[in-house]
């Protein structure tokens, strides 16, 4: 089982790239908002119950997938409501079940991030669209990015197309086999 753990800042193209990788590699896509949206329908984002349930569902899904050998792509936006050791715990869990976690980091310049943030496609998925909220959270989110594990590959999504990023990830995955 391989867990391709794609992480990056808001609006860096995680879901767009993950969809391409999942489609081309024939992998399941378990993107961040599947669980975030489900739990946020009942509990406010960041509340104690929200944080507990979100992590529980993520961990249980990874565990079940690892147990049956189901590889998947996961997208993740490092931010303060997620425990700093979450990625390390995911790695330990998956590896203990015989799987492998491959971290992929996406980077994006602040000006491009703000330009993308207001794209109408983000509204359909209930994603953050406020430049002011992003500016207020930027430093704490950047600190969370710094705490992430070393990636197998790092991609500047402001300098590459989603297709190029997906190609680079797939090539990296082939080299790691």
Backbone as ProteinMPNN parsed JSONL, in Angstrom:
{"seq_chain_A": "XXXXXXXXXXXXXXXXXXXXXXXXXXXXXXXXXXXXXXXXXXXXXXXXXXXXXXXXXXXXXXXXXXXXXXXXXXXXXXXXXXXXXXXXXXXXXXXXXXXXXXXXXXXXXXXXXXXXXXXXXXXXXXXXXXXXXXXXXXXXXXXXXXXXXXXXXXXXXXXXXXXXXXXXXXXXXXXXX", "coords_chain_A": {"N_chain_A": [[0.841, -1.178, 0.0], [0.546, 2.169, -0.868], [0.611, 5.43, 0.254], [0.105, 8.384, -1.086], [0.841, 11.402, -0.065], [-0.096, 14.427, -0.483], [0.751, 17.665, 0.162], [0.298, 21.161, 0.878], [0.078, 24.786, 0.701], [-2.997, 26.722, 0.999], [-4.864, 26.929, -1.99], [-2.843, 25.998, -3.655], [-3.113, 24.081, -5.564], [-3.548, 21.455, -4.887], [-5.788, 19.607, -4.99], [-6.454, 19.633, -7.725], [-4.087, 18.659, -8.91], [-3.871, 16.228, -7.54], [-6.143, 14.883, -8.479], [-5.431, 14.472, -11.157], [-3.14, 12.832, -10.857], [-4.246, 10.615, -9.497], [-6.099, 9.708, -11.379], [-4.425, 9.087, -13.608], [-2.745, 7.163, -12.488], [-4.455, 5.283, -11.586], [-5.376, 5.302, -8.959], [-7.141, 5.588, -5.815], [-8.747, 8.58, -4.734], [-8.576, 10.448, -1.908], [-9.458, 13.137, -0.824], [-8.808, 16.021, 1.211], [-11.124, 17.648, 1.748], [-13.294, 15.909, 1.723], [-13.666, 14.719, 4.253], [-13.431, 16.966, 5.922], [-15.617, 18.563, 5.077], [-17.76, 16.838, 5.666], [-17.632, 16.545, 8.496], [-17.751, 19.21, 9.256], [-20.35, 19.792, 8.652], [-21.725, 19.209, 10.866], [-20.279, 20.023, 13.157], [-18.635, 23.057, 14.157], [-15.877, 24.343, 12.243], [-12.69, 23.733, 13.512], [-13.548, 23.409, 16.126], [-13.493, 21.477, 19.181], [-14.731, 18.926, 18.899], [-14.921, 18.796, 16.115], [-12.172, 18.751, 15.339], [-11.32, 16.381, 16.605], [-12.987, 14.384, 15.418], [-12.455, 14.723, 12.662], [-9.711, 13.982, 12.476], [-9.941, 11.359, 13.421], [-11.514, 10.094, 11.406], [-9.806, 10.417, 9.188], [-7.521, 8.913, 10.037], [-8.66, 6.361, 10.485], [-9.463, 5.705, 7.898], [-6.987, 5.62, 6.526], [-5.81, 3.511, 7.922], [-7.566, 1.328, 7.39], [-7.279, 1.202, 4.596], [-4.546, 0.588, 4.372], [-4.502, -1.911, 5.612], [-5.853, -3.53, 3.776], [-4.323, -3.227, 1.567], [-4.809, -1.115, -0.188], [-3.867, 1.399, -2.201], [-3.638, 4.989, -2.161], [-4.34, 8.482, -2.863], [-3.874, 11.351, -0.97], [-4.886, 14.583, 0.011], [-3.726, 17.487, 1.702], [-3.805, 20.323, 3.766], [-1.589, 21.947, 5.608], [-2.284, 23.296, 8.725], [-3.125, 25.2, 11.718], [-5.152, 23.824, 13.255], [-4.721, 21.17, 13.07], [-2.976, 18.534, 14.588], [0.496, 18.868, 15.161], [2.073, 16.596, 14.99], [0.66, 14.895, 13.375], [1.238, 14.067, 10.581], [3.539, 12.449, 11.038], [2.515, 10.484, 12.728], [0.7, 9.296, 10.978], [2.492, 8.225, 9.117], [3.866, 6.335, 10.75], [1.75, 4.606, 11.423], [0.856, 3.628, 8.871], [3.241, 2.464, 7.907], [3.669, 0.523, 9.882], [1.708, -1.22, 9.2], [2.669, -2.318, 6.948], [2.763, -0.621, 4.763], [3.631, 2.291, 2.756], [4.437, 5.72, 2.998], [4.45, 8.489, 0.951], [5.575, 11.626, 0.782], [4.604, 14.647, -0.748], [5.362, 17.888, -1.532], [3.802, 20.946, -2.222], [4.413, 24.17, -3.404], [3.805, 27.713, -3.439], [3.846, 31.056, -4.503], [2.945, 33.962, -2.596], [1.517, 36.077, -3.89], [0.445, 34.831, -6.174], [-1.034, 32.896, -4.904], [-3.053, 34.429, -3.668], [-4.299, 35.42, -5.957], [-5.356, 33.073, -7.083], [-7.042, 32.283, -5.062], [-9.56, 33.537, -5.134], [-10.855, 32.363, -7.24], [-13.754, 31.221, -8.885], [-14.235, 28.441, -8.895], [-13.422, 27.507, -6.454], [-15.434, 28.18, -4.709], [-17.49, 26.365, -5.179], [-16.616, 24.103, -3.887], [-16.598, 24.851, -1.283], [-14.315, 26.037, -0.268], [-11.707, 28.051, 1.281], [-11.909, 31.463, 0.485], [-11.39, 34.059, 1.044], [-9.233, 36.719, 0.821], [-8.409, 38.334, 2.973], [-8.8, 36.764, 5.302], [-7.009, 34.741, 4.684], [-4.596, 36.222, 4.706], [-4.532, 36.885, 7.417], [-4.111, 34.389, 8.509], [-1.821, 33.47, 7.346], [0.901, 33.452, 8.427], [0.748, 31.572, 10.547], [-0.035, 29.32, 9.134], [2.153, 29.019, 7.442], [4.096, 28.372, 9.309], [3.152, 25.877, 10.076], [3.53, 24.5, 7.679], [6.305, 24.407, 7.679], [6.785, 22.508, 9.597], [6.213, 20.113, 8.454], [6.974, 16.764, 7.231], [10.001, 15.892, 5.456], [9.71, 16.131, 1.993], [9.405, 13.765, -0.757], [9.451, 14.909, -3.162], [9.354, 18.293, -4.238], [7.311, 20.815, -5.47], [6.921, 23.77, -7.298], [4.026, 25.214, -7.8], [3.319, 27.506, -9.022], [5.037, 27.812, -11.061], [4.74, 25.658, -12.676], [2.52, 23.697, -14.695], [-0.576, 22.049, -13.786], [-0.607, 19.549, -15.078], [2.117, 19.13, -15.655], [3.09, 19.008, -13.046], [1.754, 16.721, -12.098], [2.878, 14.821, -13.82], [5.557, 14.935, -12.948], [5.298, 13.964, -10.343], [4.35, 11.364, -10.813], [6.535, 10.288, -12.197], [8.473, 10.402, -10.169], [7.339, 8.584, -8.379], [7.59, 6.215, -9.827], [10.353, 5.93, -9.835], [10.758, 5.357, -7.165], [9.815, 2.808, -6.788]], "CA_chain_A": [[0.0, 0.0, 0.0], [1.252, 3.441, -0.924], [-0.181, 6.618, 0.527], [0.712, 9.58, -1.647], [0.388, 12.452, 0.847], [0.209, 15.703, -1.138], [0.447, 18.784, 1.051], [0.693, 22.478, 0.411], [-0.757, 25.875, 1.189], [-4.285, 26.989, 0.375], [-4.877, 27.325, -3.408], [-1.618, 25.587, -4.352], [-3.44, 23.128, -6.621], [-3.496, 20.081, -4.363], [-6.858, 18.756, -5.501], [-6.323, 19.545, -9.184], [-2.962, 17.762, -9.193], [-4.206, 14.903, -7.008], [-7.087, 14.251, -9.412], [-4.668, 14.017, -12.324], [-2.289, 11.706, -10.45], [-5.122, 9.478, -9.195], [-6.652, 9.224, -12.646], [-3.369, 8.492, -14.431], [-2.14, 6.009, -11.818], [-5.496, 4.353, -11.185], [-5.438, 5.296, -7.499], [-8.275, 6.244, -5.171], [-8.463, 9.927, -4.253], [-9.183, 10.741, -0.612], [-9.02, 14.514, -0.605], [-9.029, 16.664, 2.498], [-12.453, 18.199, 1.97], [-14.302, 14.872, 1.923], [-13.903, 14.599, 5.692], [-13.643, 18.306, 6.479], [-16.989, 18.979, 4.802], [-18.689, 15.962, 6.385], [-17.625, 16.865, 9.921], [-18.176, 20.612, 9.413], [-21.804, 19.857, 8.528], [-22.284, 19.004, 12.202], [-19.519, 20.773, 14.16], [-17.902, 24.191, 13.58], [-14.467, 24.13, 11.924], [-11.76, 24.067, 14.584], [-14.059, 23.056, 17.455], [-12.87, 20.267, 19.736], [-15.326, 17.74, 18.27], [-14.514, 18.804, 14.709], [-10.774, 18.323, 15.253], [-11.248, 14.973, 17.002], [-13.631, 13.527, 14.42], [-11.725, 14.814, 11.393], [-8.529, 13.125, 12.562], [-10.389, 9.972, 13.56], [-11.908, 9.58, 10.089], [-8.59, 10.307, 8.362], [-6.707, 7.797, 10.524], [-9.372, 5.097, 10.239], [-9.419, 5.441, 6.459], [-5.624, 5.189, 6.2], [-5.607, 2.195, 8.531], [-8.322, 0.338, 6.615], [-6.654, 1.076, 3.274], [-3.273, -0.123, 4.535], [-4.785, -3.309, 5.955], [-6.274, -4.285, 2.593], [-3.385, -2.974, 0.471], [-5.404, -0.141, -1.111], [-3.104, 2.642, -2.323], [-4.483, 6.15, -2.386], [-3.796, 9.834, -2.864], [-4.493, 12.185, 0.058], [-4.468, 15.986, -0.019], [-3.661, 18.015, 3.06], [-3.351, 21.703, 3.925], [-1.109, 22.132, 6.981], [-2.845, 24.463, 9.402], [-3.005, 25.059, 13.17], [-6.106, 22.958, 13.954], [-4.257, 19.78, 12.944], [-1.831, 18.274, 15.469], [1.772, 18.951, 14.444], [2.635, 15.261, 14.77], [-0.256, 14.087, 12.564], [1.902, 13.358, 9.47], [4.437, 11.41, 11.57], [1.67, 9.377, 13.2], [0.195, 8.613, 9.778], [3.616, 7.417, 8.602], [4.084, 5.183, 11.639], [0.607, 3.709, 11.272], [0.887, 2.977, 7.549], [4.434, 1.61, 7.839], [3.452, -0.623, 10.776], [0.8, -2.125, 8.497], [3.346, -2.774, 5.738], [2.645, 0.335, 3.672], [4.632, 3.34, 2.561], [3.907, 7.062, 2.809], [5.302, 9.328, 0.105], [5.162, 13.021, 0.944], [4.814, 15.546, -1.886], [5.104, 19.268, -1.112], [3.517, 21.945, -3.242], [4.707, 25.532, -2.972], [3.173, 28.74, -4.247], [4.112, 32.421, -4.048], [1.791, 34.608, -1.963], [0.694, 36.849, -4.833], [-0.29, 33.864, -6.994], [-2.002, 32.264, -4.007], [-4.194, 35.33, -3.524], [-4.983, 35.472, -7.242], [-6.119, 31.831, -7.229], [-7.974, 32.136, -3.946], [-10.888, 34.041, -5.461], [-11.401, 31.648, -8.391], [-15.097, 30.711, -8.589], [-14.242, 26.989, -8.686], [-13.205, 27.243, -5.034], [-16.705, 28.341, -4.011], [-18.263, 25.135, -5.345], [-16.126, 23.114, -2.928], [-16.617, 25.422, 0.063], [-12.938, 26.314, 0.157], [-11.367, 29.418, 1.683], [-11.859, 32.38, -0.654], [-11.182, 35.419, 1.54], [-7.83, 37.125, 0.931], [-8.11, 38.876, 4.305], [-8.651, 35.635, 6.227], [-5.735, 34.105, 4.333], [-3.51, 37.073, 5.214], [-4.518, 36.754, 8.878], [-3.65, 33.04, 8.867], [-0.639, 33.086, 6.55], [2.086, 33.13, 9.235], [0.554, 30.312, 11.274], [-0.037, 28.238, 8.146], [3.544, 28.839, 6.992], [4.786, 27.645, 10.385], [2.717, 24.477, 9.974], [4.224, 23.929, 6.508], [7.693, 24.149, 8.062], [6.804, 21.332, 10.474], [5.895, 18.907, 7.683], [8.119, 15.906, 6.924], [10.735, 16.137, 4.209], [9.015, 15.483, 0.884], [10.168, 13.06, -1.788], [9.545, 15.895, -4.242], [8.757, 19.604, -3.946], [6.946, 21.409, -6.756], [6.399, 25.137, -7.294], [2.879, 25.151, -8.697], [3.226, 28.765, -9.754], [5.96, 27.716, -12.197], [4.43, 24.452, -13.453], [1.098, 23.428, -14.902], [-0.997, 20.847, -13.063], [-0.184, 18.37, -15.839], [3.554, 18.954, -15.423], [3.259, 18.586, -11.655], [1.324, 15.32, -12.027], [3.92, 14.022, -14.49], [6.739, 14.871, -12.072], [4.958, 13.077, -9.218], [4.295, 9.991, -11.313], [7.916, 9.875, -12.472], [9.103, 10.178, -8.867], [6.783, 7.351, -7.828], [8.201, 5.095, -10.57], [11.742, 5.786, -9.358], [10.75, 4.825, -5.799], [9.327, 1.417, -6.744]], "C_chain_A": [[0.882, 1.235, 0.0], [0.255, 4.564, -0.675], [0.601, 7.81, -0.009], [0.08, 10.764, -0.93], [0.821, 13.796, 0.269], [-0.208, 16.843, -0.215], [0.95, 20.096, 0.469], [-0.255, 23.528, 0.936], [-2.096, 25.947, 0.444], [-4.06, 27.446, -1.062], [-3.607, 26.945, -4.171], [-1.877, 24.546, -5.435], [-3.451, 21.681, -6.177], [-4.544, 19.176, -4.997], [-6.756, 18.582, -7.013], [-5.23, 18.545, -9.557], [-3.274, 16.349, -8.72], [-5.179, 14.172, -7.927], [-6.36, 13.701, -10.631], [-3.826, 12.785, -11.988], [-3.148, 10.466, -10.219], [-5.664, 8.863, -10.482], [-5.592, 8.49, -13.465], [-2.784, 7.227, -13.819], [-3.182, 4.965, -11.396], [-5.612, 4.209, -9.677], [-6.725, 5.943, -7.009], [-7.824, 7.619, -4.688], [-9.279, 10.179, -2.992], [-8.764, 12.158, -0.257], [-9.549, 15.082, 0.707], [-10.481, 17.06, 2.739], [-13.555, 17.145, 2.1], [-14.677, 14.771, 3.397], [-14.177, 15.955, 6.32], [-15.099, 18.73, 6.285], [-18.001, 18.136, 5.578], [-18.77, 16.347, 7.863], [-18.114, 18.298, 10.161], [-19.683, 20.78, 9.221], [-22.481, 19.747, 9.897], [-21.609, 19.887, 13.253], [-18.742, 21.907, 13.501], [-16.424, 23.852, 13.352], [-13.613, 24.582, 13.102], [-12.259, 23.736, 15.975], [-13.429, 21.738, 17.9], [-13.423, 19.005, 19.064], [-14.955, 17.65, 16.798], [-13.108, 18.237, 14.56], [-10.644, 16.832, 15.564], [-11.814, 14.051, 15.922], [-12.902, 13.543, 13.078], [-10.52, 13.89, 11.421], [-8.916, 11.656, 12.655], [-10.74, 9.372, 12.19], [-10.708, 9.457, 9.154], [-7.815, 9.049, 8.744], [-7.382, 6.458, 10.235], [-9.347, 4.725, 8.754], [-8.034, 4.968, 6.042], [-5.372, 3.773, 6.705], [-6.309, 1.108, 7.722], [-7.698, 0.119, 5.247], [-5.351, 0.293, 3.364], [-3.51, -1.607, 4.803], [-5.175, -4.143, 4.744], [-5.381, -4.028, 1.377], [-3.908, -2.012, -0.579], [-4.59, 1.148, -1.119], [-4.053, 3.8, -2.584], [-3.684, 7.439, -2.356], [-4.584, 10.637, -1.835], [-3.987, 13.604, -0.104], [-4.622, 16.572, 1.374], [-3.119, 19.434, 3.046], [-2.895, 21.881, 5.37], [-1.65, 23.43, 7.582], [-2.958, 24.167, 10.893], [-4.013, 24.145, 13.866], [-5.749, 21.476, 13.836], [-3.026, 19.614, 13.832], [-0.544, 18.238, 14.648], [2.352, 17.577, 14.141], [1.745, 14.362, 13.906], [0.454, 13.374, 11.411], [2.824, 12.229, 9.955], [3.632, 10.211, 12.066], [1.076, 8.597, 12.035], [1.283, 7.71, 9.208], [3.827, 6.17, 9.443], [2.977, 4.151, 11.478], [0.693, 2.924, 9.965], [2.077, 2.03, 7.445], [4.29, 0.379, 8.721], [2.531, -1.66, 10.137], [1.368, -2.57, 7.152], [3.274, -1.83, 4.558], [3.767, 1.352, 3.654], [3.912, 4.67, 2.374], [4.925, 7.854, 2.009], [4.764, 10.753, 0.212], [5.547, 13.829, -0.29], [4.438, 16.942, -1.408], [4.847, 20.149, -2.329], [3.779, 23.315, -2.639], [4.061, 26.51, -3.934], [3.472, 30.108, -3.65], [2.816, 33.071, -3.555], [0.906, 35.365, -2.949], [-0.13, 35.926, -5.726], [-1.35, 33.158, -6.156], [-3.252, 33.144, -3.872], [-4.975, 35.457, -4.829], [-5.88, 34.247, -7.418], [-7.242, 31.707, -6.206], [-9.399, 32.534, -4.315], [-11.5, 33.364, -6.686], [-12.759, 31.047, -8.025], [-15.15, 29.193, -8.335], [-14.058, 26.633, -7.211], [-14.518, 27.349, -4.241], [-17.517, 27.038, -4.062], [-17.862, 24.072, -4.329], [-16.069, 23.656, -1.5], [-15.234, 25.744, 0.605], [-12.765, 27.78, 0.547], [-11.23, 30.296, 0.44], [-11.566, 33.813, -0.231], [-9.693, 35.745, 1.627], [-7.471, 37.642, 2.323], [-7.939, 37.762, 5.332], [-7.33, 34.926, 5.95], [-4.563, 34.92, 4.881], [-3.39, 36.958, 6.728], [-3.916, 35.419, 9.318], [-2.301, 32.656, 8.254], [0.564, 32.685, 7.408], [1.927, 31.808, 9.977], [0.537, 29.129, 10.313], [1.384, 27.961, 7.632], [4.346, 28.081, 8.045], [4.412, 26.168, 10.351], [3.381, 23.787, 8.787], [5.666, 23.564, 6.873], [7.838, 22.89, 8.914], [6.568, 20.018, 9.721], [7.154, 18.079, 7.419], [8.772, 16.297, 5.595], [10.016, 15.424, 3.062], [9.965, 14.722, -0.045], [10.377, 13.969, -2.993], [8.833, 17.161, -3.796], [8.526, 20.288, -5.284], [6.397, 22.813, -6.543], [5.252, 25.171, -8.3], [2.599, 26.48, -9.394], [4.084, 28.739, -11.008], [5.708, 26.485, -13.07], [2.92, 24.344, -13.639], [0.705, 22.225, -14.049], [-0.557, 19.557, -13.764], [1.302, 18.088, -15.637], [3.82, 18.473, -14.007], [2.872, 17.116, -11.505], [2.356, 14.412, -12.68], [5.141, 13.854, -13.6], [6.489, 13.917, -10.898], [4.952, 11.624, -9.675], [5.688, 9.459, -11.643], [8.657, 9.566, -11.174], [8.623, 8.859, -8.27], [7.38, 6.116, -8.521], [9.62, 4.851, -10.09], [11.798, 5.141, -7.975], [10.311, 3.368, -5.707], [10.425, 0.437, -6.451]], "O_chain_A": [[1.839, 1.334, 0.767], [-0.799, 4.636, -1.307], [1.63, 8.194, 0.547], [-1.085, 11.088, -1.164], [1.943, 14.252, 0.492], [-1.379, 16.966, 0.143], [1.894, 20.131, -0.32], [-1.275, 23.206, 1.545], [-2.286, 25.317, -0.596], [-3.171, 28.256, -1.326], [-3.329, 27.514, -5.227], [-0.953, 24.165, -6.154], [-3.37, 20.775, -7.007], [-4.218, 18.094, -5.487], [-6.955, 17.478, -7.52], [-5.43, 17.688, -10.418], [-2.976, 15.38, -9.418], [-5.049, 12.965, -8.13], [-6.643, 12.591, -11.082], [-3.803, 11.815, -12.746], [-2.812, 9.383, -10.697], [-5.68, 7.643, -10.642], [-5.841, 7.391, -13.96], [-2.372, 6.32, -14.541], [-2.829, 3.891, -10.908], [-5.91, 3.127, -9.172], [-7.326, 6.754, -7.713], [-6.675, 7.804, -4.287], [-10.508, 10.13, -3.009], [-7.828, 12.361, 0.517], [-10.588, 14.671, 1.223], [-11.011, 16.829, 3.825], [-14.653, 17.47, 2.55], [-15.857, 14.74, 3.746], [-15.065, 16.078, 7.163], [-15.74, 19.201, 7.225], [-18.989, 18.665, 6.088], [-19.865, 16.46, 8.415], [-18.804, 18.569, 11.143], [-20.235, 21.816, 9.593], [-23.637, 20.131, 10.07], [-22.274, 20.433, 14.133], [-18.238, 21.736, 12.391], [-15.802, 23.165, 14.163], [-13.795, 25.682, 13.624], [-11.479, 23.774, 16.927], [-12.9, 20.983, 17.083], [-12.657, 18.112, 18.7], [-14.703, 16.56, 16.284], [-12.88, 17.342, 13.746], [-9.936, 16.108, 14.864], [-11.188, 13.055, 15.558], [-12.748, 12.505, 12.435], [-10.322, 13.1, 10.498], [-8.282, 10.805, 12.032], [-10.306, 8.267, 11.863], [-10.609, 8.486, 8.404], [-7.492, 8.224, 7.89], [-6.723, 5.52, 9.785], [-9.221, 3.551, 8.409], [-7.917, 4.009, 5.279], [-4.794, 2.944, 6.002], [-5.707, 0.082, 7.406], [-7.596, -1.017, 4.784], [-5.082, -0.569, 2.527], [-2.793, -2.458, 4.277], [-4.866, -5.333, 4.685], [-5.643, -4.542, 0.29], [-3.499, -2.078, -1.739], [-4.621, 1.908, -0.15], [-5.13, 3.622, -3.153], [-2.54, 7.491, -1.903], [-5.815, 10.607, -1.827], [-2.796, 13.818, -0.332], [-5.525, 16.205, 2.125], [-2.109, 19.721, 2.403], [-3.731, 21.958, 6.27], [-1.49, 24.512, 7.015], [-2.893, 23.005, 11.296], [-3.749, 23.718, 14.99], [-6.406, 20.628, 14.439], [-2.134, 20.462, 13.825], [-0.504, 17.647, 13.569], [3.05, 17.407, 13.141], [2.053, 13.184, 13.729], [0.286, 12.163, 11.269], [2.875, 11.167, 9.335], [4.019, 9.063, 11.85], [0.963, 7.373, 12.099], [1.019, 6.56, 8.858], [3.952, 5.07, 8.905], [3.248, 2.953, 11.405], [0.61, 1.696, 9.965], [1.937, 0.913, 6.947], [4.745, -0.703, 8.347], [2.571, -2.838, 10.494], [0.653, -3.125, 6.318], [3.683, -2.193, 3.455], [4.719, 1.277, 4.431], [2.9, 4.742, 1.677], [6.109, 7.887, 2.343], [3.645, 11.043, -0.212], [6.658, 13.715, -0.807], [3.323, 17.158, -0.933], [5.572, 20.101, -3.322], [3.408, 23.582, -1.496], [3.801, 26.184, -5.092], [3.366, 30.3, -2.439], [1.729, 32.761, -4.043], [-0.32, 35.301, -2.856], [-1.293, 36.219, -6.003], [-2.438, 32.858, -6.648], [-4.376, 32.649, -3.955], [-6.199, 35.589, -4.8], [-7.027, 34.368, -7.85], [-8.272, 31.089, -6.475], [-10.351, 31.912, -3.842], [-12.577, 33.767, -7.125], [-12.897, 30.43, -6.969], [-16.037, 28.724, -7.622], [-14.495, 25.569, -6.772], [-14.684, 26.682, -3.22], [-18.158, 26.667, -3.079], [-18.68, 23.233, -3.952], [-15.547, 22.99, -0.605], [-15.019, 25.721, 1.817], [-13.575, 28.634, 0.186], [-10.545, 29.943, -0.52], [-11.502, 34.699, -1.083], [-8.967, 35.129, 2.407], [-6.36, 37.417, 2.802], [-7.021, 37.816, 6.151], [-6.615, 34.553, 6.881], [-3.635, 34.355, 5.46], [-2.283, 36.937, 7.267], [-3.287, 35.331, 10.373], [-1.717, 31.633, 8.612], [1.19, 31.661, 7.131], [2.863, 31.01, 10.031], [1.039, 28.054, 10.642], [1.761, 26.809, 7.415], [5.181, 27.242, 7.707], [5.262, 25.306, 10.572], [3.753, 22.617, 8.878], [6.184, 22.538, 6.432], [8.906, 22.278, 8.941], [6.709, 18.938, 10.294], [8.262, 18.615, 7.384], [8.162, 16.942, 4.743], [9.744, 14.228, 3.159], [11.162, 15.002, -0.104], [11.342, 13.822, -3.742], [7.84, 17.109, -3.071], [9.42, 20.339, -6.129], [5.516, 23.023, -5.709], [5.481, 25.158, -9.51], [1.73, 26.557, -10.263], [3.888, 29.547, -11.916], [6.38, 26.291, -14.083], [2.146, 24.846, -12.824], [1.574, 21.458, -13.632], [-0.179, 18.589, -13.105], [1.7, 16.935, -15.468], [4.684, 17.623, -13.791], [3.585, 16.351, -10.856], [2.674, 13.349, -12.148], [5.698, 12.761, -13.505], [7.376, 13.155, -10.513], [5.493, 10.753, -8.993], [5.979, 8.291, -11.388], [9.387, 8.577, -11.094], [9.42, 8.102, -7.715], [7.641, 5.101, -7.877], [10.046, 3.704, -9.953], [12.768, 4.458, -7.645], [10.427, 2.757, -4.645], [10.176, -0.766, -6.381]]}, "name": "protein", "num_of_chains": 1, "seq": "XXXXXXXXXXXXXXXXXXXXXXXXXXXXXXXXXXXXXXXXXXXXXXXXXXXXXXXXXXXXXXXXXXXXXXXXXXXXXXXXXXXXXXXXXXXXXXXXXXXXXXXXXXXXXXXXXXXXXXXXXXXXXXXXXXXXXXXXXXXXXXXXXXXXXXXXXXXXXXXXXXXXXXXXXXXXXXXXX"}
